[in-house]
Amino acid sequence: MLFGLDRSRERRLLRAGLLYRSGRGRVVWRNGVVYFGGSLFLLLNAVDYMAEPRATLTPTSIFWLAAALFGCILLGYGYGVLNWRNLDRLFGQDSG
């Protein structure tokens, strides 16, 4: 049982190291904005569609859709920056 947990921890650490080696821009923009922000935006739209499946687009709904997209991009960017800071703390030059 513990052997499996150790191997899982090693695989996660290896993936984190590979992500760190890819660079700050990739971590922040690709993993943060595109994956996290995009997934959040799609989830928001799916929930909205389930709540009101036959809604028509109005200028107000387009405004809120754009506001939601901008908010998801900001949240994704924040997630990417936090992820990069954690990786930099773990694998950075000062970690010795």
Biopython code that builds the backbone (N, CA, C, O; Angstrom):
import numpy as np
from Bio.PDB.StructureBuilder import StructureBuilder

atoms = [
    (1, "MET", "N", (0.828, -1.193, 0.000)),
    (1, "MET", "CA", (0.000, 0.000, 0.000)),
    (1, "MET", "C", (0.870, 1.253, 0.000)),
    (1, "MET", "O", (0.633, 2.164, -0.793)),
    (2, "LEU", "N", (1.854, 1.313, 0.861)),
    (2, "LEU", "CA", (2.712, 2.496, 0.924)),
    (2, "LEU", "C", (3.570, 2.621, -0.323)),
    (2, "LEU", "O", (3.917, 3.730, -0.729)),
    (3, "PHE", "N", (3.919, 1.489, -0.937)),
    (3, "PHE", "CA", (4.712, 1.523, -2.159)),
    (3, "PHE", "C", (3.948, 2.252, -3.270)),
    (3, "PHE", "O", (4.538, 3.029, -4.021)),
    (4, "GLY", "N", (2.654, 2.007, -3.372)),
    (4, "GLY", "CA", (1.819, 2.680, -4.371)),
    (4, "GLY", "C", (1.727, 4.174, -4.122)),
    (4, "GLY", "O", (1.744, 4.963, -5.067)),
    (5, "LEU", "N", (1.629, 4.570, -2.858)),
    (5, "LEU", "CA", (1.575, 5.996, -2.529)),
    (5, "LEU", "C", (2.886, 6.683, -2.850)),
    (5, "LEU", "O", (2.895, 7.815, -3.333)),
    (6, "ASP", "N", (4.002, 6.003, -2.583)),
    (6, "ASP", "CA", (5.306, 6.583, -2.909)),
    (6, "ASP", "C", (5.466, 6.754, -4.413)),
    (6, "ASP", "O", (5.975, 7.776, -4.872)),
    (7, "ARG", "N", (5.038, 5.766, -5.174)),
    (7, "ARG", "CA", (5.150, 5.871, -6.634)),
    (7, "ARG", "C", (4.255, 6.980, -7.167)),
    (7, "ARG", "O", (4.640, 7.699, -8.090)),
    (8, "SER", "N", (3.073, 7.124, -6.598)),
    (8, "SER", "CA", (2.178, 8.194, -7.013)),
    (8, "SER", "C", (2.793, 9.555, -6.704)),
    (8, "SER", "O", (2.728, 10.465, -7.531)),
    (9, "ARG", "N", (3.378, 9.699, -5.544)),
    (9, "ARG", "CA", (4.030, 10.947, -5.157)),
    (9, "ARG", "C", (5.211, 11.248, -6.080)),
    (9, "ARG", "O", (5.436, 12.398, -6.459)),
    (10, "GLU", "N", (5.958, 10.211, -6.436)),
    (10, "GLU", "CA", (7.089, 10.391, -7.356)),
    (10, "GLU", "C", (6.615, 10.827, -8.737)),
    (10, "GLU", "O", (7.237, 11.688, -9.360)),
    (11, "ARG", "N", (5.529, 10.248, -9.218)),
    (11, "ARG", "CA", (4.996, 10.639, -10.532)),
    (11, "ARG", "C", (4.506, 12.076, -10.518)),
    (11, "ARG", "O", (4.741, 12.820, -11.469)),
    (12, "ARG", "N", (3.822, 12.476, -9.441)),
    (12, "ARG", "CA", (3.359, 13.871, -9.352)),
    (12, "ARG", "C", (4.522, 14.837, -9.299)),
    (12, "ARG", "O", (4.470, 15.901, -9.917)),
    (13, "LEU", "N", (5.572, 14.487, -8.569)),
    (13, "LEU", "CA", (6.752, 15.341, -8.484)),
    (13, "LEU", "C", (7.454, 15.427, -9.834)),
    (13, "LEU", "O", (7.939, 16.493, -10.214)),
    (14, "LEU", "N", (7.511, 14.323, -10.555)),
    (14, "LEU", "CA", (8.114, 14.329, -11.888)),
    (14, "LEU", "C", (7.314, 15.212, -12.844)),
    (14, "LEU", "O", (7.894, 15.990, -13.603)),
    (15, "ARG", "N", (5.989, 15.095, -12.811)),
    (15, "ARG", "CA", (5.150, 15.943, -13.670)),
    (15, "ARG", "C", (5.307, 17.411, -13.306)),
    (15, "ARG", "O", (5.347, 18.264, -14.192)),
    (16, "ALA", "N", (5.396, 17.717, -12.021)),
    (16, "ALA", "CA", (5.584, 19.105, -11.591)),
    (16, "ALA", "C", (6.936, 19.628, -12.062)),
    (16, "ALA", "O", (7.040, 20.780, -12.483)),
    (17, "GLY", "N", (7.964, 18.802, -11.996)),
    (17, "GLY", "CA", (9.284, 19.212, -12.468)),
    (17, "GLY", "C", (9.295, 19.472, -13.963)),
    (17, "GLY", "O", (9.920, 20.428, -14.423)),
    (18, "LEU", "N", (8.611, 18.633, -14.725)),
    (18, "LEU", "CA", (8.523, 18.850, -16.171)),
    (18, "LEU", "C", (7.744, 20.124, -16.488)),
    (18, "LEU", "O", (8.088, 20.857, -17.415)),
    (19, "LEU", "N", (6.701, 20.380, -15.716)),
    (19, "LEU", "CA", (5.933, 21.606, -15.900)),
    (19, "LEU", "C", (6.797, 22.827, -15.588)),
    (19, "LEU", "O", (6.733, 23.829, -16.300)),
    (20, "TYR", "N", (7.602, 22.748, -14.530)),
    (20, "TYR", "CA", (8.485, 23.864, -14.166)),
    (20, "TYR", "C", (9.504, 24.124, -15.268)),
    (20, "TYR", "O", (9.798, 25.276, -15.585)),
    (21, "ARG", "N", (10.038, 23.065, -15.846)),
    (21, "ARG", "CA", (11.036, 23.217, -16.910)),
    (21, "ARG", "C", (10.442, 23.830, -18.167)),
    (21, "ARG", "O", (11.175, 24.386, -18.984)),
    (22, "SER", "N", (9.120, 23.739, -18.339)),
    (22, "SER", "CA", (8.495, 24.315, -19.530)),
    (22, "SER", "C", (8.507, 25.841, -19.501)),
    (22, "SER", "O", (8.368, 26.467, -20.552)),
    (23, "GLY", "N", (8.667, 26.452, -18.342)),
    (23, "GLY", "CA", (8.800, 27.901, -18.253)),
    (23, "GLY", "C", (7.577, 28.599, -17.706)),
    (23, "GLY", "O", (6.470, 28.061, -17.700)),
    (24, "ARG", "N", (7.816, 29.830, -17.241)),
    (24, "ARG", "CA", (6.753, 30.611, -16.605)),
    (24, "ARG", "C", (5.608, 30.921, -17.563)),
    (24, "ARG", "O", (4.438, 30.789, -17.203)),
    (25, "GLY", "N", (5.942, 31.326, -18.765)),
    (25, "GLY", "CA", (4.891, 31.691, -19.717)),
    (25, "GLY", "C", (3.931, 30.552, -19.999)),
    (25, "GLY", "O", (2.718, 30.752, -20.070)),
    (26, "ARG", "N", (4.468, 29.381, -20.158)),
    (26, "ARG", "CA", (3.616, 28.220, -20.448)),
    (26, "ARG", "C", (2.753, 27.860, -19.244)),
    (26, "ARG", "O", (1.577, 27.528, -19.393)),
    (27, "VAL", "N", (3.336, 27.927, -18.059)),
    (27, "VAL", "CA", (2.572, 27.588, -16.855)),
    (27, "VAL", "C", (1.443, 28.585, -16.647)),
    (27, "VAL", "O", (0.305, 28.199, -16.378)),
    (28, "VAL", "N", (1.762, 29.876, -16.774)),
    (28, "VAL", "CA", (0.751, 30.905, -16.496)),
    (28, "VAL", "C", (-0.306, 30.939, -17.588)),
    (28, "VAL", "O", (-1.501, 30.914, -17.292)),
    (29, "TRP", "N", (0.116, 30.996, -18.848)),
    (29, "TRP", "CA", (-0.853, 31.196, -19.922)),
    (29, "TRP", "C", (-1.531, 29.905, -20.363)),
    (29, "TRP", "O", (-2.749, 29.876, -20.542)),
    (30, "ARG", "N", (-0.757, 28.838, -20.540)),
    (30, "ARG", "CA", (-1.375, 27.608, -21.038)),
    (30, "ARG", "C", (-2.124, 26.885, -19.929)),
    (30, "ARG", "O", (-3.307, 26.579, -20.077)),
    (31, "ASN", "N", (-1.456, 26.615, -18.835)),
    (31, "ASN", "CA", (-2.092, 25.851, -17.772)),
    (31, "ASN", "C", (-3.087, 26.695, -16.977)),
    (31, "ASN", "O", (-4.115, 26.188, -16.528)),
    (32, "GLY", "N", (-2.785, 27.967, -16.806)),
    (32, "GLY", "CA", (-3.675, 28.820, -16.026)),
    (32, "GLY", "C", (-4.845, 29.341, -16.832)),
    (32, "GLY", "O", (-5.997, 29.004, -16.558)),
    (33, "VAL", "N", (-4.549, 30.165, -17.827)),
    (33, "VAL", "CA", (-5.616, 30.853, -18.558)),
    (33, "VAL", "C", (-6.365, 29.901, -19.480)),
    (33, "VAL", "O", (-7.595, 29.866, -19.459)),
    (34, "VAL", "N", (-5.653, 29.138, -20.279)),
    (34, "VAL", "CA", (-6.339, 28.305, -21.278)),
    (34, "VAL", "C", (-7.059, 27.134, -20.624)),
    (34, "VAL", "O", (-8.252, 26.936, -20.856)),
    (35, "TYR", "N", (-6.348, 26.349, -19.804)),
    (35, "TYR", "CA", (-6.983, 25.159, -19.230)),
    (35, "TYR", "C", (-7.930, 25.504, -18.080)),
    (35, "TYR", "O", (-9.103, 25.134, -18.115)),
    (36, "PHE", "N", (-7.434, 26.207, -17.066)),
    (36, "PHE", "CA", (-8.281, 26.490, -15.905)),
    (36, "PHE", "C", (-9.379, 27.495, -16.246)),
    (36, "PHE", "O", (-10.555, 27.263, -15.963)),
    (37, "GLY", "N", (-8.985, 28.614, -16.857)),
    (37, "GLY", "CA", (-9.977, 29.637, -17.210)),
    (37, "GLY", "C", (-10.973, 29.132, -18.235)),
    (37, "GLY", "O", (-12.172, 29.385, -18.117)),
    (38, "GLY", "N", (-10.482, 28.414, -19.249)),
    (38, "GLY", "CA", (-11.377, 27.873, -20.269)),
    (38, "GLY", "C", (-12.338, 26.838, -19.712)),
    (38, "GLY", "O", (-13.516, 26.822, -20.070)),
    (39, "SER", "N", (-11.844, 25.980, -18.841)),
    (39, "SER", "CA", (-12.711, 24.977, -18.217)),
    (39, "SER", "C", (-13.768, 25.634, -17.348)),
    (39, "SER", "O", (-14.927, 25.219, -17.346)),
    (40, "LEU", "N", (-13.368, 26.655, -16.611)),
    (40, "LEU", "CA", (-14.325, 27.379, -15.769)),
    (40, "LEU", "C", (-15.392, 28.053, -16.627)),
    (40, "LEU", "O", (-16.573, 28.036, -16.280)),
    (41, "PHE", "N", (-14.975, 28.649, -17.748)),
    (41, "PHE", "CA", (-15.928, 29.308, -18.649)),
    (41, "PHE", "C", (-16.901, 28.296, -19.252)),
    (41, "PHE", "O", (-18.101, 28.559, -19.323)),
    (42, "LEU", "N", (-16.396, 27.145, -19.687)),
    (42, "LEU", "CA", (-17.281, 26.117, -20.234)),
    (42, "LEU", "C", (-18.243, 25.584, -19.181)),
    (42, "LEU", "O", (-19.415, 25.344, -19.474)),
    (43, "LEU", "N", (-17.757, 25.398, -17.962)),
    (43, "LEU", "CA", (-18.626, 24.939, -16.880)),
    (43, "LEU", "C", (-19.723, 25.963, -16.600)),
    (43, "LEU", "O", (-20.885, 25.605, -16.409)),
    (44, "LEU", "N", (-19.346, 27.231, -16.579)),
    (44, "LEU", "CA", (-20.326, 28.294, -16.352)),
    (44, "LEU", "C", (-21.400, 28.285, -17.439)),
    (44, "LEU", "O", (-22.586, 28.430, -17.142)),
    (45, "ASN", "N", (-20.987, 28.115, -18.695)),
    (45, "ASN", "CA", (-21.953, 28.074, -19.788)),
    (45, "ASN", "C", (-22.821, 26.825, -19.740)),
    (45, "ASN", "O", (-24.004, 26.887, -20.073)),
    (46, "ALA", "N", (-22.260, 25.701, -19.336)),
    (46, "ALA", "CA", (-23.048, 24.478, -19.221)),
    (46, "ALA", "C", (-24.115, 24.619, -18.139)),
    (46, "ALA", "O", (-25.260, 24.210, -18.332)),
    (47, "VAL", "N", (-23.738, 25.191, -17.015)),
    (47, "VAL", "CA", (-24.712, 25.395, -15.940)),
    (47, "VAL", "C", (-25.789, 26.369, -16.390)),
    (47, "VAL", "O", (-26.968, 26.166, -16.099)),
    (48, "ASP", "N", (-25.398, 27.427, -17.097)),
    (48, "ASP", "CA", (-26.369, 28.402, -17.598)),
    (48, "ASP", "C", (-27.320, 27.757, -18.599)),
    (48, "ASP", "O", (-28.519, 28.033, -18.585)),
    (49, "TYR", "N", (-26.791, 26.903, -19.463)),
    (49, "TYR", "CA", (-27.644, 26.221, -20.444)),
    (49, "TYR", "C", (-28.603, 25.268, -19.754)),
    (49, "TYR", "O", (-29.762, 25.164, -20.156)),
    (50, "MET", "N", (-28.142, 24.566, -18.717)),
    (50, "MET", "CA", (-29.031, 23.647, -18.003)),
    (50, "MET", "C", (-30.129, 24.414, -17.277)),
    (50, "MET", "O", (-31.244, 23.912, -17.136)),
    (51, "ALA", "N", (-29.827, 25.621, -16.818)),
    (51, "ALA", "CA", (-30.828, 26.418, -16.117)),
    (51, "ALA", "C", (-31.865, 26.992, -17.088)),
    (51, "ALA", "O", (-33.039, 27.113, -16.738)),
    (52, "GLU", "N", (-31.438, 27.346, -18.302)),
    (52, "GLU", "CA", (-32.343, 27.974, -19.260)),
    (52, "GLU", "C", (-31.959, 27.538, -20.675)),
    (52, "GLU", "O", (-31.257, 28.272, -21.372)),
    (53, "PRO", "N", (-32.410, 26.352, -21.114)),
    (53, "PRO", "CA", (-31.920, 25.772, -22.366)),
    (53, "PRO", "C", (-32.320, 26.531, -23.636)),
    (53, "PRO", "O", (-31.560, 26.503, -24.603)),
    (54, "ARG", "N", (-33.438, 27.186, -23.680)),
    (54, "ARG", "CA", (-33.895, 27.825, -24.905)),
    (54, "ARG", "C", (-33.794, 29.351, -24.847)),
    (54, "ARG", "O", (-34.585, 30.052, -25.479)),
    (55, "ALA", "N", (-32.836, 29.854, -24.102)),
    (55, "ALA", "CA", (-32.675, 31.299, -23.982)),
    (55, "ALA", "C", (-32.134, 31.876, -25.288)),
    (55, "ALA", "O", (-31.324, 31.246, -25.968)),
    (56, "THR", "N", (-32.585, 33.068, -25.626)),
    (56, "THR", "CA", (-32.093, 33.758, -26.823)),
    (56, "THR", "C", (-31.043, 34.779, -26.406)),
    (56, "THR", "O", (-31.029, 35.248, -25.269)),
    (57, "LEU", "N", (-30.166, 35.112, -27.346)),
    (57, "LEU", "CA", (-29.126, 36.087, -27.057)),
    (57, "LEU", "C", (-29.689, 37.503, -27.149)),
    (57, "LEU", "O", (-30.287, 37.893, -28.152)),
    (58, "THR", "N", (-29.485, 38.239, -26.102)),
    (58, "THR", "CA", (-29.859, 39.650, -26.051)),
    (58, "THR", "C", (-28.590, 40.438, -25.767)),
    (58, "THR", "O", (-27.589, 39.855, -25.351)),
    (59, "PRO", "N", (-28.606, 41.740, -25.979)),
    (59, "PRO", "CA", (-27.408, 42.530, -25.651)),
    (59, "PRO", "C", (-26.976, 42.386, -24.187)),
    (59, "PRO", "O", (-25.783, 42.399, -23.887)),
    (60, "THR", "N", (-27.930, 42.251, -23.298)),
    (60, "THR", "CA", (-27.599, 42.075, -21.885)),
    (60, "THR", "C", (-26.914, 40.735, -21.644)),
    (60, "THR", "O", (-25.931, 40.662, -20.907)),
    (61, "SER", "N", (-27.431, 39.671, -22.265)),
    (61, "SER", "CA", (-26.809, 38.363, -22.066)),
    (61, "SER", "C", (-25.431, 38.299, -22.725)),
    (61, "SER", "O", (-24.537, 37.622, -22.218)),
    (62, "ILE", "N", (-25.251, 38.992, -23.842)),
    (62, "ILE", "CA", (-23.932, 39.050, -24.474)),
    (62, "ILE", "C", (-22.951, 39.793, -23.578)),
    (62, "ILE", "O", (-21.793, 39.393, -23.462)),
    (63, "PHE", "N", (-23.403, 40.874, -22.944)),
    (63, "PHE", "CA", (-22.548, 41.599, -22.008)),
    (63, "PHE", "C", (-22.113, 40.697, -20.861)),
    (63, "PHE", "O", (-20.933, 40.669, -20.510)),
    (64, "TRP", "N", (-23.054, 39.958, -20.270)),
    (64, "TRP", "CA", (-22.707, 39.091, -19.148)),
    (64, "TRP", "C", (-21.842, 37.912, -19.586)),
    (64, "TRP", "O", (-21.018, 37.426, -18.813)),
    (65, "LEU", "N", (-22.024, 37.455, -20.809)),
    (65, "LEU", "CA", (-21.164, 36.406, -21.340)),
    (65, "LEU", "C", (-19.725, 36.920, -21.475)),
    (65, "LEU", "O", (-18.778, 36.218, -21.119)),
    (66, "ALA", "N", (-19.566, 38.133, -21.985)),
    (66, "ALA", "CA", (-18.231, 38.734, -22.104)),
    (66, "ALA", "C", (-17.626, 38.999, -20.722)),
    (66, "ALA", "O", (-16.430, 38.796, -20.514)),
    (67, "ALA", "N", (-18.451, 39.449, -19.789)),
    (67, "ALA", "CA", (-17.953, 39.680, -18.422)),
    (67, "ALA", "C", (-17.513, 38.368, -17.777)),
    (67, "ALA", "O", (-16.504, 38.327, -17.073)),
    (68, "ALA", "N", (-18.270, 37.296, -18.016)),
    (68, "ALA", "CA", (-17.895, 35.988, -17.469)),
    (68, "ALA", "C", (-16.596, 35.494, -18.101)),
    (68, "ALA", "O", (-15.748, 34.930, -17.410)),
    (69, "LEU", "N", (-16.435, 35.700, -19.403)),
    (69, "LEU", "CA", (-15.200, 35.299, -20.071)),
    (69, "LEU", "C", (-14.008, 36.061, -19.497)),
    (69, "LEU", "O", (-12.968, 35.466, -19.211)),
    (70, "PHE", "N", (-14.156, 37.362, -19.332)),
    (70, "PHE", "CA", (-13.080, 38.176, -18.763)),
    (70, "PHE", "C", (-12.771, 37.739, -17.330)),
    (70, "PHE", "O", (-11.603, 37.645, -16.953)),
    (71, "GLY", "N", (-13.799, 37.473, -16.534)),
    (71, "GLY", "CA", (-13.587, 37.010, -15.160)),
    (71, "GLY", "C", (-12.883, 35.668, -15.105)),
    (71, "GLY", "O", (-12.012, 35.457, -14.261)),
    (72, "CYS", "N", (-13.252, 34.754, -16.001)),
    (72, "CYS", "CA", (-12.601, 33.446, -16.042)),
    (72, "CYS", "C", (-11.146, 33.563, -16.475)),
    (72, "CYS", "O", (-10.286, 32.833, -15.981)),
    (73, "ILE", "N", (-10.869, 34.485, -17.403)),
    (73, "ILE", "CA", (-9.482, 34.717, -17.809)),
    (73, "ILE", "C", (-8.674, 35.245, -16.630)),
    (73, "ILE", "O", (-7.546, 34.805, -16.406)),
    (74, "LEU", "N", (-9.238, 36.179, -15.876)),
    (74, "LEU", "CA", (-8.536, 36.713, -14.701)),
    (74, "LEU", "C", (-8.299, 35.638, -13.647)),
    (74, "LEU", "O", (-7.211, 35.547, -13.078)),
    (75, "LEU", "N", (-9.311, 34.832, -13.391)),
    (75, "LEU", "CA", (-9.142, 33.748, -12.423)),
    (75, "LEU", "C", (-8.110, 32.730, -12.908)),
    (75, "LEU", "O", (-7.310, 32.234, -12.115)),
    (76, "GLY", "N", (-8.123, 32.420, -14.194)),
    (76, "GLY", "CA", (-7.140, 31.508, -14.754)),
    (76, "GLY", "C", (-5.733, 32.062, -14.666)),
    (76, "GLY", "O", (-4.790, 31.326, -14.379)),
    (77, "TYR", "N", (-5.583, 33.361, -14.912)),
    (77, "TYR", "CA", (-4.268, 33.991, -14.798)),
    (77, "TYR", "C", (-3.772, 33.930, -13.351)),
    (77, "TYR", "O", (-2.607, 33.623, -13.098)),
    (78, "GLY", "N", (-4.669, 34.225, -12.407)),
    (78, "GLY", "CA", (-4.297, 34.135, -10.992)),
    (78, "GLY", "C", (-3.910, 32.721, -10.599)),
    (78, "GLY", "O", (-2.954, 32.519, -9.852)),
    (79, "TYR", "N", (-4.652, 31.741, -11.102)),
    (79, "TYR", "CA", (-4.308, 30.344, -10.831)),
    (79, "TYR", "C", (-2.941, 30.007, -11.409)),
    (79, "TYR", "O", (-2.140, 29.343, -10.751)),
    (80, "GLY", "N", (-2.665, 30.451, -12.621)),
    (80, "GLY", "CA", (-1.381, 30.185, -13.249)),
    (80, "GLY", "C", (-0.225, 30.810, -12.488)),
    (80, "GLY", "O", (0.825, 30.189, -12.323)),
    (81, "VAL", "N", (-0.419, 32.049, -12.022)),
    (81, "VAL", "CA", (0.635, 32.728, -11.252)),
    (81, "VAL", "C", (0.884, 32.005, -9.934)),
    (81, "VAL", "O", (2.036, 31.800, -9.550)),
    (82, "LEU", "N", (-0.178, 31.617, -9.239)),
    (82, "LEU", "CA", (-0.007, 30.871, -7.981)),
    (82, "LEU", "C", (0.671, 29.527, -8.232)),
    (82, "LEU", "O", (1.530, 29.107, -7.458)),
    (83, "ASN", "N", (0.286, 28.860, -9.308)),
    (83, "ASN", "CA", (0.902, 27.586, -9.655)),
    (83, "ASN", "C", (2.391, 27.783, -9.936)),
    (83, "ASN", "O", (3.213, 26.983, -9.489)),
    (84, "TRP", "N", (2.747, 28.836, -10.671)),
    (84, "TRP", "CA", (4.145, 29.105, -10.966)),
    (84, "TRP", "C", (4.933, 29.407, -9.688)),
    (84, "TRP", "O", (6.055, 28.931, -9.519)),
    (85, "ARG", "N", (4.345, 30.192, -8.798)),
    (85, "ARG", "CA", (5.051, 30.517, -7.550)),
    (85, "ARG", "C", (5.314, 29.262, -6.723)),
    (85, "ARG", "O", (6.383, 29.116, -6.130)),
    (86, "ASN", "N", (4.341, 28.364, -6.686)),
    (86, "ASN", "CA", (4.545, 27.113, -5.954)),
    (86, "ASN", "C", (5.639, 26.270, -6.601)),
    (86, "ASN", "O", (6.480, 25.700, -5.905)),
    (87, "LEU", "N", (5.629, 26.191, -7.926)),
    (87, "LEU", "CA", (6.665, 25.429, -8.624)),
    (87, "LEU", "C", (8.034, 26.071, -8.446)),
    (87, "LEU", "O", (9.030, 25.370, -8.268)),
    (88, "ASP", "N", (8.089, 27.399, -8.492)),
    (88, "ASP", "CA", (9.361, 28.098, -8.327)),
    (88, "ASP", "C", (9.908, 27.916, -6.913)),
    (88, "ASP", "O", (11.118, 27.788, -6.724)),
    (89, "ARG", "N", (9.038, 27.903, -5.943)),
    (89, "ARG", "CA", (9.463, 27.662, -4.568)),
    (89, "ARG", "C", (9.987, 26.238, -4.410)),
    (89, "ARG", "O", (10.942, 25.997, -3.671)),
    (90, "LEU", "N", (9.358, 25.304, -5.104)),
    (90, "LEU", "CA", (9.756, 23.895, -4.993)),
    (90, "LEU", "C", (11.026, 23.577, -5.775)),
    (90, "LEU", "O", (11.887, 22.844, -5.288)),
    (91, "PHE", "N", (11.148, 24.129, -6.996)),
    (91, "PHE", "CA", (12.251, 23.759, -7.883)),
    (91, "PHE", "C", (13.202, 24.910, -8.204)),
    (91, "PHE", "O", (14.142, 24.723, -8.977)),
    (92, "GLY", "N", (12.986, 26.086, -7.637)),
    (92, "GLY", "CA", (13.756, 27.262, -8.008)),
    (92, "GLY", "C", (15.222, 27.180, -7.635)),
    (92, "GLY", "O", (15.670, 26.220, -7.009)),
    (93, "GLN", "N", (15.962, 28.209, -8.032)),
    (93, "GLN", "CA", (17.411, 28.277, -7.817)),
    (93, "GLN", "C", (17.767, 28.248, -6.333)),
    (93, "GLN", "O", (18.801, 27.699, -5.954)),
    (94, "ASP", "N", (16.921, 28.833, -5.495)),
    (94, "ASP", "CA", (17.247, 28.934, -4.070)),
    (94, "ASP", "C", (16.994, 27.657, -3.305)),
    (94, "ASP", "O", (17.387, 27.547, -2.143)),
    (95, "SER", "N", (16.343, 26.679, -3.933)),
    (95, "SER", "CA", (15.957, 25.472, -3.185)),
    (95, "SER", "C", (17.143, 24.564, -2.866)),
    (95, "SER", "O", (17.018, 23.630, -2.074)),
    (96, "GLY", "N", (18.307, 24.842, -3.488)),
    (96, "GLY", "CA", (19.551, 24.227, -3.151)),
    (96, "GLY", "C", (19.688, 22.781, -3.277)),
    (96, "GLY", "O", (20.753, 22.235, -2.991)),
]
sb = StructureBuilder()
sb.init_structure("model")
sb.init_model(0)
sb.init_chain("A")
sb.init_seg("    ")
for serial, (resi, resn, name, xyz) in enumerate(atoms, 1):
    if name == "N":
        sb.init_residue(resn, " ", resi, " ")
    sb.init_atom(name, np.array(xyz, "f"), 0.0, 1.0, " ", f" {name:<3s}", serial, name[0])
structure = sb.get_structure()
